Amino acid sequence: MATLEPDDLADLSPMAWRLLRVAAGYEQRAVEREVDGVVQAHVSMLESGSRGLSMERRRELFDLYTAELTDEQVAALSDYF
């Protein structure tokens, strides 16, 4: 599983968050079912850049999204977007 330091998670762009989610095969509503306390609106705001989630929530989402992705995929999405 890919890992990023907390500062790196804070630096992920809204587009990178969206691309990670889509690459992992999740629709916004599906994330609600996977992560307790996160609703579609939270995901939408994170991906639009209008609101940041706590670092703990970002870590949960990052771990969910990257569980099935290779380190190379995660690096490409986080570095170039």
Secondary structure, DSSP 8 states (H G I E B T S, - for coil): -----HHHHHH--HHHHHHHHHHTT--HHHHHHHSTT--HHHHHHHHHTS----HHHHHHHHHHHHTTS-HHHHHHHHHH-
